[in-house]
């Protein structure tokens, strides 16, 4: 069950060869995923074979990019490190030791309260917003 069969074009440029390699790998991966799903549906497989096929199926699925599903509806609280550098920290991470040592617990608490009180003024579609 190999994914790569070799270079099809006789190009001397690496990028061309690499692009062809990736295309052929993706085609072969899809074929193998379909074959493995069919194999796993068979009832007469031993436990060892099922374990091996499931591991192979999981490793093949890792080859495809995963869509990022970050939650941008949470609050990103702005803090100034110096007079021109702003960092945005998730609200749930604000009270970590790193940030409490740097800014202080009372300052963080006040900043979160202030941010929430003026959050209704935030323009639509913005993820990072610094009203301070």
PyMOL commands that set and color helices and strands:
alter all, ss='L'
color gray80, all
select helices_A, chain A and resi 14-41+47-61+91-93+97-103+105-117+119-121
alter helices_A, ss='H'
color red, helices_A
select strands_A, chain A and resi 76-80+86-90
alter strands_A, ss='S'
color yellow, strands_A
deselect
rebuild
show_as cartoon
